[in-house]
């Protein structure tokens, strides 16, 4: 049983910052990568940032967030963070934590946390 629990969303003015957290529990040893996706109203869910959980693992960011967002991990706490700086109104979306098991081709999702950036 895998559970991903997000926290840290909220309302912030443009230019502000937020930090999202995703705490994983259960069979976390199955994970090969963890990250964040977002879905704005009327749009498809899109990748924000993804970090490989292997040693020296790679990180991928959406072009729209490069230089503003930083993904990081805490192995001891089975937690992944997304530090979001210089937020823009177009960053407004529900942000979902994601974990991937490459071997079984399984993807896990959190319940989502709302981020709203006012102009």
KASULRA-V514372 format. One record per pair of residues at least 24 apart in sequence whose C-alpha atoms are under 8 Angstrom apart, sorted by sequence separation. I is the first residue (numbers start at 1). J is the second residue. D is the distance in whole Angstrom. If there is no record, write none. Layout:
i=I j=J d=D
i=I j=J d=D
//
This chain:
i=2 j=26 d=5
i=91 j=115 d=8
i=92 j=116 d=5
i=1 j=26 d=5
i=2 j=27 d=6
i=91 j=116 d=7
i=92 j=117 d=5
i=1 j=27 d=6
i=2 j=28 d=7
i=91 j=117 d=7
i=89 j=116 d=7
i=90 j=117 d=8
i=89 j=117 d=5
i=88 j=117 d=6
i=89 j=118 d=6
i=87 j=117 d=7
i=88 j=118 d=8
i=89 j=119 d=6
i=88 j=119 d=8
i=35 j=71 d=8
i=35 j=80 d=7
i=34 j=80 d=7
i=36 j=82 d=8
i=28 j=78 d=8
i=40 j=92 d=6
i=41 j=93 d=7
i=25 j=78 d=7
i=40 j=93 d=4
i=23 j=77 d=7
i=24 j=78 d=5
i=39 j=93 d=5
i=40 j=94 d=6
i=23 j=78 d=6
i=24 j=79 d=6
i=38 j=93 d=6
i=39 j=94 d=5
i=23 j=79 d=4
i=38 j=94 d=5
i=39 j=95 d=7
i=22 j=79 d=5
i=23 j=80 d=7
i=38 j=95 d=4
i=21 j=79 d=7
i=22 j=80 d=5
i=37 j=95 d=6
i=38 j=96 d=6
i=21 j=80 d=6
i=22 j=81 d=6
i=36 j=95 d=7
i=37 j=96 d=5
i=21 j=81 d=5
i=36 j=96 d=6
i=37 j=97 d=7
i=20 j=81 d=6
i=21 j=82 d=7
i=36 j=97 d=5
i=37 j=98 d=7
i=19 j=81 d=7
i=20 j=82 d=5
i=35 j=97 d=6
i=36 j=98 d=6
i=19 j=82 d=6
i=20 j=83 d=6
i=34 j=97 d=7
i=35 j=98 d=5
i=19 j=83 d=4
i=20 j=84 d=8
i=34 j=98 d=6
i=35 j=99 d=6
i=18 j=83 d=6
i=19 j=84 d=6
i=34 j=99 d=4
i=17 j=83 d=7
i=18 j=84 d=5
i=33 j=99 d=6
i=34 j=100 d=6
i=17 j=84 d=5
i=18 j=85 d=7
i=32 j=99 d=8
i=33 j=100 d=5
i=17 j=85 d=4
i=31 j=99 d=6
i=32 j=100 d=6
i=33 j=101 d=7
i=16 j=85 d=6
i=17 j=86 d=6
i=31 j=100 d=5
i=32 j=101 d=5
i=15 j=85 d=7
i=16 j=86 d=5
i=17 j=87 d=6
i=31 j=101 d=5
i=32 j=102 d=6
i=15 j=86 d=4
i=16 j=87 d=6
i=30 j=101 d=6
i=31 j=102 d=8
i=14 j=86 d=7
i=15 j=87 d=5
i=14 j=87 d=5
i=15 j=88 d=6
i=13 j=87 d=8
i=14 j=88 d=5
i=14 j=89 d=6
i=22 j=97 d=6
i=6 j=96 d=7
i=6 j=97 d=7
i=5 j=97 d=8
i=4 j=97 d=7
i=4 j=98 d=8
i=10 j=113 d=8
i=12 j=115 d=8
i=14 j=117 d=6
i=4 j=108 d=8
i=6 j=110 d=6
i=9 j=113 d=5
i=10 j=114 d=6
i=11 j=115 d=6
i=12 j=116 d=6
i=13 j=117 d=5
i=14 j=118 d=6
i=4 j=109 d=7
i=5 j=110 d=6
i=6 j=111 d=7
i=8 j=113 d=7
i=9 j=114 d=5
i=10 j=115 d=5
i=11 j=116 d=5
i=12 j=117 d=5
i=13 j=118 d=5
i=14 j=119 d=5
i=2 j=108 d=7
i=4 j=110 d=5
i=5 j=111 d=7
i=6 j=112 d=6
i=7 j=113 d=7
i=9 j=115 d=5
i=10 j=116 d=6
i=11 j=117 d=6
i=12 j=118 d=6
i=13 j=119 d=6
i=3 j=110 d=7
i=4 j=111 d=8
i=6 j=113 d=6
i=11 j=118 d=7
//
